[in-house]
Amino acid sequence: MPKVTRYDLYVTDTVLNYTGKDVPAIAVNGQTPMPTLYFTEGDTAMIVLHNKLRKGETSLHWHGLILPNGEDGVPWLTTPPIHAGESYTYKFALKQHGTYWYHSHTMLQEQSGMNGALVIDPRTPDTIPEYTMILTDFTTMKPSGVDRRLHAANDWFAIRKNKLRPGTVQSYSDAIKAGALGVKLTNEWKRMHAMDVSDVYYDRFLTNGKVEERAPQFKAGQRVRLRIVNGSSSTYFWIQFAGGKMQVVASDGADVEPVSVDRFIMGVAETYDVIVTLPADSTAYELLATAEDRTRSTSLWLGNGIRQLAPPLGPLDYFAGMKMMNGMMKMNGDLDDMGMKMGLQRMDMNEVMYPEITGQRGGTDKKADRGKEVTEEMAEMEGMDHTGHGAHAAAAAPRPVTLNYAMLRAPEPTTLPPGPMKELHFELTGNMNRYLWTINHKTISETDKIKINKGENVRLILYNNSMMRHPMHLHGHYFRVLNGQGEHAPLKNVLDIMPMETDTIEFAGTESGDWFFHCHILYHMMSGMGRVFSYGDSTEAPVFSNPRKAWRNFLKDDKHWHLMAQNDFATNGLDGELMLMNKRWELQTEWRIGYTGEHGQEVEARFGRYVDRMQWLFPYIGAEWRSHPMDMDIHEDNLFGEPNTWDDRKALNVGLRYTLPFLLVLDGHIDTDGQLRASLMREDIALTPRLRMDLMGNTDLEYMAGLRYVLDKTWSLRTHYDSDMGWGIGMAVTY
């Protein structure tokens, strides 16, 4: 008989320590990740959330569940936020079975520990023993600090990764060592920064809250169903098993026809059910989850005895990936599909960057034309059936079978009910330098809700025109992934879409209310990559007494302002800048202040808006003040033939900044005195992973060159020569 299953969840402040450093975090019922919740299909879930935080609101979203709109748990969109000291009861019928998870949808709380697995058993449960594991990422930095540094385009995360995996920074010294200087120069000619497959440096990756988790209860020869949840904030994981092949039987909670693979990648927020068989010996076999950037991993040991390791994954060949992306990128920032129609993860960029998959050399080898190889591999992969074997598999040397979406097949037909079809085209776009992530070049707050109607079918054609993977998640619905399996197209609620790919999904309009569609990389979502589908004929009772106010509150996430600052305390003076920015606007102040009148002082400020989709064009208004006593004998005209005002300048100006090839920034303005001024600069040139160079020259015949050696996220050693202030050496601080 159906029953009500109740959980009481108490949200409290806590401290975590995985590295010797105490880190503020959030616990639920005294633990992180949150406790695994177990239910049975057909029953009713009642979850009472008690907010015991010292301050601040919270929420819970039931990821992947089909439920009433008001229970979905997105603050200010579907469900009221739960303030400190308050409780809220979620109650909904369980219409499905499978592996799911739940997490906070409030700000960055998911990164602080508010994520947990959720399992719904069928009415007739499987007799195979099972184990549930949730993968998470842990950082010693405050999540807000991570978010701020991403928006500042700070290179500290890559420098940290470089200690574990040399080559991550892709500095000029790295390029020369790899024989890839031409690749590096082409990359910068196309105004691209160094390549990375993930944004954030993480200090640990965890399985059920541990770097290593043990499951000794499983015996030799036993089949085990593993319910794997990627509950990380921004990490993709490669999954491997030391005991042999894995049989994938479900994805995102929905059953699929079993398919045997050697490895697969889990996008952020995806879940997979796999069945493994422990070989018949007294050994503990490793299920290894390796971060896509291959900096670290986390393990689950199945069985008891001598440990059998899964094969470790080697370092990425970043320059091979960079070479491939150079061929894909046009000068205007768009990606070029090189005549190939790619999708469903079948053109795996990792086959270019990870040579051990194919046994071939990376793309920077002068004797290898990897672009040609990729094209040939794509032609072969087009002939794959859902077992993963291509037309030439028998003749080819054995190679590990890697799961892709084309191999997933639903056991039952998933065709949509009859009804009109609404087709939408979403281009996934972004700017890595300023960390702006958009759909059709607009953030959530820059768009209106997308109206759909009950009984209508919706088809989304998604094209990833950015340099990053995006795990796109739809709340409250399953969608079909059109993957060549006809009426047996698999059902999912998260789609991992790689750079340059085009994928098509479709879902039936069976619900009511407003439903969130967004990238599940937490920092991408907070930067604006999402949309809201709104049923125009909704039967849902209003949740908020003031819907307009609620909508404004919901849109605040990608409107945040971020503060950055740096200052050089040098022997010849202070040299620094302060910047306040949001997704489009920027206020910047620079100063150079000498300790004596001989060195002088100058301050410049500008306020403007990035107006083009790549954010290369920045018109602004500004002001400058300068006091620098000069010997009149060296008073010269500038390059425009106008008298220089080195010694005394107080003026307003209007100007334009533009990012040129090679990441050079051209700045030109005219001031209220009618004088023209232009400068050309480039900052943070990575000579080595930690040694950076800055260059600047302007039409006032001023110039500067500096070197900075990065010590940690805050401090650097710096020396520079300034035509006004002379030589200086000192310490630079960065916030």
C-alpha positions in Angstrom: 0.0 0.0 0.0 1.2 3.5 -0.8 2.5 5.3 2.3 4.0 8.7 3.3 7.8 8.6 3.9 9.0 11.5 6.1 12.4 13.0 6.6 13.3 15.9 8.8 16.4 17.7 7.6 18.2 20.2 9.8 20.5 22.7 8.0 23.3 23.9 10.2 26.7 25.7 10.0 29.7 23.4 10.2 33.4 23.3 9.5 35.2 20.8 7.2 38.8 19.9 7.2 40.3 17.7 4.4 43.6 19.5 4.0 44.6 20.7 7.5 42.7 23.9 7.1 39.2 24.5 8.7 36.7 25.6 6.0 33.2 27.0 6.8 30.6 24.8 5.3 27.0 23.6 5.7 25.8 20.3 7.2 22.4 18.6 7.0 21.7 16.3 9.9 25.3 16.8 11.0 26.8 15.5 7.7 28.1 16.5 4.3 27.1 15.5 1.8 23.5 15.4 2.9 22.0 12.0 3.9 20.8 9.7 1.1 17.0 9.6 1.0 15.3 6.4 0.1 11.7 6.1 -1.2 9.5 3.7 -3.1 7.7 4.5 -6.3 4.0 5.3 -5.8 4.5 6.5 -2.2 4.4 10.2 -1.1 7.6 12.0 0.1 7.3 14.5 3.0 10.6 16.3 3.7 10.6 18.9 6.4 13.5 21.3 6.0 14.5 23.2 9.2 16.9 26.2 8.6 19.1 26.3 11.6 21.8 28.5 9.9 23.0 31.5 11.9 21.9 33.7 9.1 20.7 33.5 5.5 18.1 31.6 3.6 18.2 28.2 2.0 16.3 25.8 -0.2 16.2 22.3 -1.7 15.6 21.3 -5.3 14.7 17.7 -6.1 16.8 17.1 -9.2 15.2 15.0 -11.9 11.9 14.5 -10.1 8.5 14.9 -11.8 6.5 16.9 -9.1 4.2 19.9 -8.7 5.7 23.1 -9.7 5.5 24.6 -6.2 7.6 21.8 -4.7 10.5 22.2 -7.2 12.5 24.3 -4.7 13.9 27.2 -6.8 13.8 30.3 -4.6 11.6 33.1 -5.9 10.7 31.1 -9.0 8.7 28.1 -7.7 9.1 28.0 -4.0 9.6 30.7 -1.3 13.1 30.9 0.2 13.4 29.4 3.7 14.8 32.0 6.0 17.0 31.3 9.1 14.8 30.0 11.9 12.0 28.9 9.6 10.9 25.4 8.4 9.3 24.3 5.2 7.5 21.1 4.3 7.9 19.6 0.8 5.3 17.0 -0.1 4.8 15.3 -3.4 3.9 11.9 -4.9 6.7 9.8 -6.3 5.9 9.1 -10.0 9.1 7.4 -11.0 11.9 5.2 -9.8 15.7 5.5 -10.2 18.8 7.4 -9.0 18.4 11.1 -8.4 19.8 13.7 -6.1 18.9 16.9 -4.3 20.7 20.1 -3.6 20.3 23.7 -2.5 19.4 26.2 -5.3 20.3 29.1 -3.1 23.3 31.1 -4.3 26.5 29.0 -3.9 25.4 26.7 -1.1 25.7 23.6 -3.2 29.5 24.2 -3.2 29.4 24.4 0.6 28.0 20.9 1.1 24.3 21.0 0.4 24.0 18.0 -2.0 22.8 14.5 -1.4 21.7 11.3 -3.2 18.0 10.3 -3.6 16.9 6.8 -4.5 13.4 5.7 -5.5 13.0 2.0 -5.6 10.4 0.4 -7.9 7.4 -1.3 -6.3 9.1 -4.6 -7.1 12.8 -3.9 -6.2 15.7 -5.5 -8.0 17.3 -8.4 -6.1 20.9 -7.3 -7.1 22.8 -5.8 -4.1 23.5 -2.1 -4.7 25.6 0.8 -3.5 24.9 4.5 -3.8 27.7 7.0 -4.2 27.7 10.8 -4.7 30.8 12.5 -6.1 31.6 16.0 -5.0 34.3 18.6 -5.2 35.9 20.4 -2.3 37.7 23.7 -2.2 39.4 25.5 0.7 38.3 28.9 -0.8 35.0 30.5 0.0 32.6 29.8 -2.9 32.1 33.6 -3.3 35.8 34.0 -3.6 35.9 31.3 -6.3 33.2 33.1 -8.2 34.9 36.5 -7.9 38.3 35.2 -9.1 36.6 33.5 -12.1 35.1 36.9 -13.1 38.5 38.6 -12.6 40.1 36.1 -15.1 42.7 35.4 -12.5 45.1 32.6 -13.5 45.7 31.3 -10.0 43.6 28.1 -10.4 45.6 27.1 -13.5 48.9 27.8 -11.6 47.7 25.5 -8.7 46.8 22.8 -11.2 50.2 23.2 -12.8 51.9 21.8 -9.7 50.0 18.6 -10.1 49.9 18.4 -13.9 52.7 20.5 -15.5 51.5 22.2 -18.7 48.2 23.3 -17.4 49.1 27.0 -17.7 50.3 26.7 -21.3 52.9 29.4 -20.8 55.4 30.3 -23.5 58.0 28.1 -21.8 55.5 25.2 -21.9 54.8 25.8 -25.5 58.5 25.8 -26.4 59.2 22.6 -24.5 56.2 20.9 -26.3 57.3 22.2 -29.7 54.1 24.1 -29.9 55.1 27.7 -30.1 53.2 28.1 -33.3 50.1 26.6 -31.8 50.4 29.1 -28.9 50.8 32.1 -31.2 47.9 31.0 -33.4 45.8 30.7 -30.2 46.5 34.2 -29.1 46.2 35.6 -32.7 42.6 34.4 -32.5 42.2 36.2 -29.2 41.9 33.0 -27.2 43.3 32.5 -23.7 45.0 29.3 -22.5 42.8 26.3 -22.7 41.3 24.4 -19.8 38.7 21.7 -19.5 37.5 23.0 -16.1 37.4 26.3 -14.4 38.2 25.7 -10.8 41.1 24.2 -8.8 39.8 21.8 -6.2 41.8 20.6 -3.2 39.9 17.3 -3.0 37.4 15.1 -4.8 35.2 13.0 -2.6 33.1 9.9 -2.7 30.3 10.1 -0.1 32.4 12.7 1.7 35.7 10.7 1.7 38.7 10.7 -0.6 38.5 6.9 -0.5 35.4 5.0 0.4 35.2 1.3 1.1 32.5 -1.2 0.5 34.0 -4.5 1.8 30.6 -6.2 2.1 30.6 -7.3 -1.5 32.0 -10.7 -2.3 34.0 -12.3 -5.2 31.8 -13.2 -8.1 29.0 -10.9 -7.0 27.1 -8.6 -9.3 26.6 -5.1 -7.8 24.4 -2.2 -9.0 26.2 1.1 -8.4 24.1 4.2 -8.3 26.5 7.0 -9.2 25.6 10.7 -8.7 27.8 13.5 -9.9 26.8 16.0 -7.3 29.8 18.3 -7.9 29.6 22.0 -8.5 31.7 22.2 -11.6 33.6 18.9 -12.1 33.2 16.3 -14.8 34.5 12.8 -13.8 35.8 9.9 -15.9 34.6 6.6 -14.4 36.6 3.4 -14.6 36.4 0.0 -12.9 39.5 -2.2 -12.1 37.4 -5.4 -12.3 36.5 -5.2 -16.0 33.7 -3.7 -18.0 30.7 -1.8 -16.6 27.2 -2.4 -17.8 25.3 0.9 -18.0 21.6 0.3 -17.2 20.2 3.7 -16.4 21.0 7.4 -17.0 19.5 10.3 -15.0 17.1 7.8 -13.3 15.6 6.5 -16.6 16.3 2.9 -17.6 18.3 2.1 -20.8 19.1 -1.1 -22.6 22.3 -2.5 -21.0 25.5 -1.4 -22.8 29.0 -2.6 -21.7 31.7 0.0 -21.6 35.2 0.4 -20.3 34.8 4.0 -19.2 32.4 6.9 -19.4 32.4 10.6 -18.5 29.8 12.0 -16.1 28.7 15.5 -16.7 27.9 17.7 -13.7 24.5 16.7 -12.3 24.2 13.5 -14.3 23.5 10.1 -12.6 24.3 6.7 -14.0 23.4 3.2 -12.8 26.0 0.6 -13.7 26.3 -3.1 -12.9 29.7 -4.5 -12.2 30.8 -8.1 -11.5 33.6 -8.6 -9.0 36.0 -11.2 -10.3 36.2 -14.5 -8.4 39.1 -13.8 -6.2 39.8 -12.2 -2.8 40.6 -8.7 -4.0 39.2 -5.2 -3.5 38.6 -3.6 -6.9 38.8 0.2 -7.4 36.0 2.2 -9.0 38.0 5.3 -10.0 36.5 8.7 -10.6 39.1 11.0 -12.1 38.4 14.7 -12.6 38.4 15.7 -16.3 41.4 18.0 -15.7 43.1 14.9 -14.2 44.5 16.8 -11.2 43.0 14.4 -8.7 40.7 11.5 -8.3 38.5 9.7 -5.7 37.9 6.0 -5.3 35.4 3.4 -4.1 36.9 0.0 -3.2 34.5 -2.9 -3.8 35.3 -6.1 -1.9 37.9 -7.0 0.6 41.5 -8.1 0.1 44.5 -7.0 -1.9 43.7 -3.8 -3.8 43.5 -3.9 -7.6 44.0 -0.4 -9.0 42.1 1.0 -12.0 44.6 2.3 -14.6 45.4 5.9 -13.9 44.7 8.5 -16.5 47.7 10.4 -17.7 48.0 14.1 -18.2 46.2 16.1 -20.8 47.9 17.1 -24.0 46.7 20.7 -23.7 48.5 21.9 -26.8 46.9 19.1 -28.9 43.5 20.4 -27.7 44.6 24.0 -28.3 45.6 23.1 -31.9 42.2 21.5 -32.5 40.4 24.6 -31.1 42.6 26.9 -33.3 41.2 25.0 -36.3 37.7 25.4 -35.0 37.7 29.0 -34.0 37.0 31.9 -36.5 38.5 35.3 -36.0 35.1 36.7 -34.9 34.9 34.2 -32.0 32.5 31.7 -33.6 33.3 28.0 -33.8 33.6 26.4 -37.2 32.4 22.8 -37.5 34.9 22.1 -40.2 32.1 20.6 -42.3 31.4 17.9 -39.7 28.0 17.5 -38.0 28.9 16.5 -34.5 26.8 15.7 -31.5 26.0 13.2 -28.7 29.6 13.2 -27.4 30.8 11.2 -30.4 33.6 13.5 -31.4 35.4 13.2 -28.1 37.9 16.1 -27.7 39.5 13.9 -25.1 40.7 11.6 -27.9 42.8 14.4 -29.1 44.0 15.5 -25.7 44.4 12.1 -24.1 46.7 9.9 -26.4 46.3 6.8 -24.3 42.7 6.3 -25.5 43.8 5.6 -29.1 47.5 4.9 -28.6 48.3 7.8 -31.0 50.5 10.8 -30.5 49.0 14.1 -29.5 48.1 16.8 -31.9 51.3 18.8 -31.4 53.5 16.1 -33.0 54.9 17.5 -36.2 54.5 14.1 -38.0 50.8 13.8 -37.1 47.9 15.6 -38.6 45.4 15.2 -35.9 42.6 17.1 -37.6 42.7 14.5 -40.4 42.6 11.7 -37.8 39.6 13.3 -36.1 37.7 13.6 -39.4 38.4 9.9 -40.2 37.3 8.8 -36.7 34.1 10.8 -37.0 33.3 9.1 -40.3 33.7 5.7 -38.6 31.7 6.8 -35.5 28.8 7.8 -37.7 28.3 4.1 -38.4 28.1 3.1 -34.7 25.2 1.1 -33.4 24.1 1.3 -29.8 26.6 -1.5 -28.8 29.4 0.9 -29.5 31.0 -1.1 -32.3 31.8 0.7 -35.6 31.9 -0.8 -39.1 35.6 -1.4 -38.9 35.8 -2.5 -35.2 36.7 -6.1 -36.1 39.7 -5.1 -38.1 40.9 -2.4 -35.7 43.2 -3.0 -32.8 41.2 -3.4 -29.5 40.6 -0.1 -27.8 38.6 0.8 -24.7 34.9 1.3 -25.3 33.9 4.8 -24.2 30.2 5.5 -23.6 28.5 8.2 -25.7 24.9 9.3 -26.0 24.4 7.6 -29.3 24.8 4.3 -27.5 21.9 4.9 -25.1 18.6 3.2 -26.1 15.4 3.3 -24.1 13.8 -0.1 -23.4 10.3 1.2 -24.2 9.1 3.7 -26.8 9.5 7.3 -25.7 7.6 9.1 -28.5 5.9 12.3 -27.5 2.1 12.4 -27.5 0.3 14.0 -30.4 0.3 17.8 -30.4 1.8 20.9 -32.0 5.6 21.2 -32.0 7.3 24.4 -30.8 10.9 24.5 -32.1 13.5 26.7 -30.4 17.2 27.2 -31.3 19.6 27.8 -28.4 23.1 28.9 -29.0 25.3 28.4 -26.0 27.7 31.3 -25.8 30.2 32.7 -23.4 33.3 34.8 -22.6 35.9 33.0 -20.6 38.0 36.2 -19.9 35.1 38.0 -18.2 33.3 34.8 -17.2 30.0 35.6 -18.8 27.9 32.6 -19.8 24.8 33.1 -22.0 22.2 31.5 -24.3 21.9 33.4 -27.6 24.3 35.9 -26.1 21.9 36.9 -23.3 21.8 36.1 -19.6 18.7 35.0 -17.8 18.1 38.6 -16.5 18.3 40.0 -20.0 15.4 37.9 -21.3 11.8 37.2 -20.6 10.2 33.8 -19.8 9.7 31.5 -22.8 5.9 30.9 -23.1 4.8 27.3 -23.8 1.4 25.7 -23.5 0.2 22.5 -21.9 -0.3 19.9 -24.6 2.4 21.4 -26.7 5.6 19.6 -27.6 8.9 21.5 -27.4 12.0 20.8 -29.5 15.3 22.4 -28.5 18.1 22.5 -31.0 21.2 23.3 -29.0 24.5 24.4 -30.5 27.5 24.9 -28.2 29.4 27.9 -29.6 31.6 28.3 -26.5 34.9 26.7 -25.5 33.5 24.8 -22.5 31.3 21.8 -22.0 27.9 22.6 -20.6 25.6 20.1 -18.7 22.2 21.6 -19.5 19.4 20.6 -17.1 15.6 20.9 -17.4 13.6 21.0 -14.2 10.4 19.0 -13.8 10.5 17.2 -17.1 12.3 14.4 -18.9 13.4 15.1 -22.5 14.2 12.7 -25.3 17.7 12.9 -26.7 17.4 12.4 -30.5 20.3 10.1 -31.0 19.3 7.9 -34.0 17.5 5.3 -31.8 14.1 6.4 -33.3 11.1 5.8 -31.0 13.6 4.4 -28.4 15.4 7.7 -27.9 16.7 7.7 -24.3 15.1 9.9 -21.7 17.4 12.3 -19.7 17.1 15.5 -17.7 20.8 16.6 -18.2 22.5 16.9 -21.5 26.3 17.2 -21.7 27.1 19.2 -24.8 30.7 19.6 -25.9 32.2 22.6 -27.8 31.2 22.7 -31.5 28.4 20.1 -31.0 24.8 20.4 -32.0 22.2 18.2 -30.2 18.5 18.1 -30.3 16.2 17.3 -27.4 12.4 17.4 -27.1 9.9 17.2 -24.3 6.1 17.1 -23.8 4.4 20.1 -22.3 2.6 18.1 -19.5 3.1 20.4 -16.5 2.1 23.9 -15.2 4.0 26.9 -13.9 7.5 28.0 -14.4 10.5 25.6 -15.0 14.2 26.4 -15.0 16.5 25.3 -17.8 20.2 26.0 -17.1 23.8 24.9 -17.2 24.5 22.9 -14.1 28.0 24.1 -13.7 27.2 26.2 -10.6 29.3 29.2 -11.6 28.0 29.2 -15.2 24.4 29.2 -13.9 25.2 32.1 -11.5 26.7 34.0 -14.4 23.5 33.8 -16.4 23.4 30.7 -18.6 19.8 29.7 -18.4 16.2 30.3 -19.4 12.7 29.8 -17.8 9.9 28.0 -19.6 6.5 29.3 -18.5 3.2 27.6 -19.2 0.9 30.3 -20.5 -2.2 28.3 -19.5 -0.9 27.3 -16.1 -3.3 26.0 -13.5 -0.9 26.5 -10.6 -2.1 28.7 -7.8 0.1 31.8 -7.3 3.0 31.0 -5.0 4.0 34.6 -4.4 1.7 37.5 -3.4 3.9 39.8 -5.5 5.0 37.9 -8.6 6.9 40.8 -10.1 9.0 41.2 -7.0 9.6 37.5 -6.9 10.8 37.5 -10.5 13.2 40.5 -9.8 14.6 38.6 -6.8 15.1 35.5 -9.0 17.0 37.5 -11.6 19.5 38.9 -9.1 22.0 36.0 -9.4 23.7 37.1 -12.6 23.5 40.8 -11.7 26.0 40.7 -8.9 28.9 43.1 -8.9 32.4 41.8 -8.3 35.3 43.7 -6.7 38.9 43.1 -7.7 42.0 45.1 -6.7 45.8 44.9 -7.0 48.6 47.1 -5.9 52.4 47.1 -6.2 54.3 48.3 -3.2 57.6 49.1 -5.0 60.7 51.1 -4.2 59.6 53.9 -6.7 56.0 54.2 -5.6 52.6 52.6 -5.6 51.1 51.2 -8.8 47.7 49.6 -8.9 44.1 49.4 -9.9 40.6 48.8 -8.5 37.8 47.3 -10.6 34.1 46.9 -9.9 32.3 44.9 -12.6 29.1 43.0 -13.4 28.1 41.1 -16.5 28.2 44.1 -18.8 29.4 47.2 -16.9 32.8 48.0 -15.5 34.2 50.8 -13.3 38.0 50.9 -13.2 40.5 53.1 -11.5 44.3 53.0 -12.0 46.9 54.9 -10.0 50.7 55.5 -10.1 51.8 57.4 -7.0 55.4 58.2 -6.4 56.8 58.7 -3.0 58.5 62.0 -4.0 57.4 64.9 -6.1 60.1 63.9 -8.6 58.1 60.7 -9.5 54.8 62.5 -9.5 51.3 61.1 -9.2 48.5 60.2 -11.7 45.1 58.7 -11.4 42.8 57.5 -14.2 39.2 56.3 -13.9 36.8 55.0 -16.5 33.2 53.7 -16.5 31.7 51.8 -19.5 29.9 48.9 -20.9 31.0 46.0 -23.1 28.7 46.2 -26.1 29.6 43.4 -28.4 28.9 39.7 -27.9 32.5 38.7 -27.4 33.1 41.6 -25.1 36.1 42.9 -27.0 34.6 46.4 -27.5 34.4 48.7 -24.4 33.2 52.4 -24.9 33.6 54.4 -21.8 33.6 57.8 -20.1 36.5 58.7 -17.9 38.6 61.2 -16.0 42.3 61.7 -15.4 44.4 63.7 -13.0 48.1 64.1 -13.1 50.8 66.1 -11.3 54.3 65.5 -12.5 56.8 68.4 -12.3 59.0 68.2 -15.4 62.1 69.9 -16.7 60.8 72.1 -19.6 63.8 71.2 -21.7 62.4 67.6 -22.1 58.9 68.8 -22.8 57.9 67.1 -26.1 55.0 66.9 -28.4 53.1 63.6 -28.4 52.7 61.4 -31.5 49.7 63.4 -32.7 51.8 66.6 -32.7 50.0 68.0 -29.7 51.8 69.5 -26.7 52.2 67.0 -23.9 50.7 67.8 -20.6 52.8 65.4 -18.6 53.3 67.9 -15.8 49.7 68.8 -15.2 46.5 67.2 -16.5 43.0 67.5 -15.2 40.4 66.4 -17.8 37.3 64.3 -18.5 37.4 62.1 -21.6 35.4 59.7 -23.7 37.1 56.7 -25.2 37.0 53.2 -26.6 38.9 50.0 -25.7 39.2 47.1 -28.1 40.9 43.7 -27.8 43.1 43.1 -30.8 44.6 39.8 -32.0 47.4 38.5 -29.7 45.2 39.8 -26.9 46.6 43.3 -27.2 44.3 46.0 -25.9 44.1 49.3 -27.9 42.7 52.2 -25.9 41.9 55.6 -27.5 40.2 58.6 -26.1 39.7 62.4 -26.6 39.5 64.6 -23.5 37.8 67.9 -22.7 40.9 69.8 -23.7 40.6 68.4 -27.2 43.6 66.2 -26.9 43.8 62.7 -28.4 45.6 59.9 -26.6 46.1 56.2 -27.5 47.8 53.3 -25.8 48.6 49.7 -26.6 49.0 47.2 -23.8 49.0 43.6 -22.8 49.0 42.3 -19.2 49.7 39.0 -17.6 51.7 37.4 -20.4 52.7 33.9 -19.1 56.4 33.5 -19.8 56.5 30.6 -17.4 53.6 29.2 -15.3 54.5 31.8 -12.5 56.5 34.5 -14.3 54.3 37.1 -15.9 55.1 40.1 -18.1 53.2 43.4 -18.6 53.8 45.8 -21.4 52.4 49.3 -22.2 53.2 52.2 -24.5 51.2 55.3 -25.4 51.2 58.3 -27.7 52.4 60.5 -24.9 55.7 58.7 -25.4 55.2 56.9 -22.0 56.0 53.3 -21.7 56.2 50.5 -19.0 57.5 47.0 -18.8 57.2 44.8 -15.8 57.8 41.2 -14.6 55.8 39.6 -11.8 56.5 36.2 -10.1 53.4 34.7 -8.6 54.0 33.4 -5.1 50.4 32.6 -4.1 46.8 33.8 -4.7 47.6 37.1 -3.0 51.3 37.9 -3.2 53.7 38.3 -6.1 57.3 39.6 -6.4 57.3 42.4 -9.0 59.9 44.6 -10.8 59.1 47.1 -13.5 60.5 50.1 -15.4 58.2 53.1 -15.8 59.2 56.0 -18.1 58.0 58.4 -15.5 58.8 56.6 -12.2 62.0 54.7 -13.2 63.0 51.3 -11.9 61.1 49.7 -9.0 61.0 46.5 -7.2 58.6 45.3 -4.6 55.6 43.1 -3.6 52.3 43.1 -5.4 49.1 42.2 -3.6 46.0 40.9 -5.5 42.5 40.7 -4.2 
